[in-house]
């Protein structure tokens, strides 16, 4: 157990930050799963909408320092390529 007041405060801050980050990471994964579901169902319009929402959520994770910029970019790029392929094959 921490003895100094500053150490105890740091422990409290870390717990709060951990819970916040865990919730954010879970939210990002949920949005990415929505895109995957739309892709597997073959619904191009739903996939496009889900991708737009997921991209915003991933970008928010980058802004909060939860996800590295290149990782987020790679993830969104790969999903975008798959959505684009689905849209082109649907039309």
N, C-alpha and C positions, 0 to 999 in steps of 0.2 A: 504494500500500500504506500502511496506517495505521502510524504510528510509535509512538504512545503505547500503553501497555498497556491502558488503558481503551477506546481505539478498537478495538484488536484483539479485546477481549472482546465489545464491542458487535457486531462483525462475526460472531463465533461465535454469539452469541445470536440475531441476526437470521436467520442461516442455519437454525438449529434451529427457530425460530418459523415461518419460511416453509414448511419441510417439513411441520411439524405442521398448519399452516393449510391447506396444499394437500391433505393427506390428509383433513382434516375436510370441506373443501368438496367433494371428490370423493365422500366417503361420503354427504353430504347429497344430491348429485345422483343417486347410485345409488338411494337410497331413494325419491326423487321419481320416478325412471324406473320403479320397481316399481309405484307407484301408477298411472302412465300406462299401463303394460302391462296391469294388471288392468282398468283402465277400458276400454281398447280391446278387450280380450277379452270384456267384458261380464259378468265374474264379480263379482257384487256383494259376496259374502262376502270374497273375496280382496282386493278394492279397499278394503273397510272395514278389514281387518287391516293392509294395507299403509299406509293413511292414518294409522292409529294409530302405527305404527312411524316413519313419515316425520315426523309431527308432533313426536314425541319428539326425533328427530335434529335437526330444524330449531330446536327450542327450545334444544337443547344448543349449537347454533351461535350463537344469540343470546346465551346465557350466556357463551360464550367470546369474544364481541365480533367474531365472524366475519361475522355477518349483522345488518343493522339490524332493530330490533324491528318496525317497520311493514312492511318488506319481507317478513319472515317471516310476519307476521300475514296479509298480503294473499295470499301464496302458499298458505298452509294454508287460508284462507277459500275461495279459488277451487277448490282441490282438493276441499274438503268439499262445496261446492255441486254439483260434478260427481258425486261419489260418492253424495250424497243423491238426485240426479236419477236415477241408475242404479238405486238401491235402490227408489225409488218406481215406476219403470217396470217393474222386474222383478217387483214384487208385484201 
